[in-house]
Amino acid sequence: MISPILLQAGGAIAFLVGILSLAVHVAIIYWVYTDARTHSDQPAFLWALVAFFAPLLGLLLYWLLGRN
């Protein structure tokens, strides 16, 4: 049986990983939107939507296709 202390530590680590991944997701969306406003001919909110629905793929697509 797993001790309750290990379960609490595992839950805390999972929570921190979740918060970190959420922060990275939001940072990618924010960066793509602000960069697209200055370096892209396409609407910035569309690139932000792409980054919202597929963060890493959206970032890669923006770098390859969206920037002038």
Contact map, one row per residue, 1 for C-alpha under 8 A:
11100000000000000000000000000000000000000000000000000000000000000000
11110110000000000000000000000000000000000000000000000000000000000000
11111110000000000000000000000000000000000000000000000000000000000000
01111111000000000000000000000000000000000000000000000000000000000000
00111111100000000000000000000000000000000000000000000000000000000000
01111111110000000000000000000000000000000000000000000000000000000000
01111111111000000000000000000000000000000000000000000000000000000000
00011111111100000000000000000000000000000000000000000000000000000000
00001111111110000000000000000000000000000000000000000000000000000000
00000111111111000000000000000000000000000000000000000000000000000000
00000011111111100000000000000000000000000000000000000000000000000000
00000001111111110000000000000000000000000000000000000000000000000000
00000000111111111000000000000000000000000000000000000000000000000000
00000000011111111100000000000000000000000000000000000000000000000000
00000000001111111110000000000000000000000000000000000000000000000000
00000000000111111111000000000000000000000000000000000000000000000000
00000000000011111111100000000000000000000000000000000000000000000000
00000000000001111111110000000000000000000000000000000000000000000000
00000000000000111111111000000000000000000000000000000000000000000000
00000000000000011111111100000000000000000000000000000000000000000000
00000000000000001111111110000000000000000000000000000000000000000000
00000000000000000111111111000000000000000000000000000000000000000000
00000000000000000011111111100000000000000000000000000000000000000000
00000000000000000001111111110000000000000000000000000000000000000000
00000000000000000000111111111000000000000000000000010010000000000000
00000000000000000000011111111100000000000000000000000000000000000000
00000000000000000000001111111110000000000000000000000000000000000000
00000000000000000000000111111111000000000000000000100010001000000000
00000000000000000000000011111111100000000000000110110010000000000000
00000000000000000000000001111111110000000000000100000000000000000000
00000000000000000000000000111111111000000000000000000000000000000000
00000000000000000000000000011111111100000001001100100000001001000000
00000000000000000000000000001111111110000001101100000000000000000000
00000000000000000000000000000111111111000001000000000000000000000000
00000000000000000000000000000011111111110000000000000000000000000000
00000000000000000000000000000001111111111111001000000000000000000110
00000000000000000000000000000000111111110011000000000000000000000000
00000000000000000000000000000000011111110000000000000000000000000000
00000000000000000000000000000000001111111000000000000000000000000011
00000000000000000000000000000000001111111111000000000000000000000111
00000000000000000000000000000000000100111110000000000000000000000111
00000000000000000000000000000000000100011111011000000000000000000100
00000000000000000000000000000000000110011111111000000000000000000000
00000000000000000000000000000001110110010111111100000000000000000000
00000000000000000000000000000000100000000011111110000000000000000000
00000000000000000000000000000000000000000111111111000000000000000000
00000000000000000000000000000001100100000111111111100000010001000100
00000000000000000000000000001101100000000001111111110000000000000000
00000000000000000000000000001000000000000000111111111000000000000000
00000000000000000000000000000000000000000000011111111110010000000000
00000000000000000000000000011001000000000000001111111111111000000000
00000000000000000000000010001000000000000000000111111110010000000000
00000000000000000000000000000000000000000000000011111110010000000000
00000000000000000000000000000000000000000000000001111111110000000000
00000000000000000000000010011000000000000000000001111111111000000000
00000000000000000000000000000000000000000000000000100111111100000000
00000000000000000000000000000000000000000000000000100111111110000000
00000000000000000000000000000000000000000000001001111111111111000000
00000000000000000000000000010001000000000000000000100011111111100000
00000000000000000000000000000000000000000000000000000001111111110000
00000000000000000000000000000000000000000000000000000000111111111100
00000000000000000000000000000001000000000000001000000000011111111110
00000000000000000000000000000000000000000000000000000000001111111110
00000000000000000000000000000000000000000000000000000000000111111110
00000000000000000000000000000000000000000000000000000000000011111110
00000000000000000000000000000000000100011100001000000000000011111111
00000000000000000000000000000000000100111000000000000000000001111111
00000000000000000000000000000000000000111000000000000000000000000111
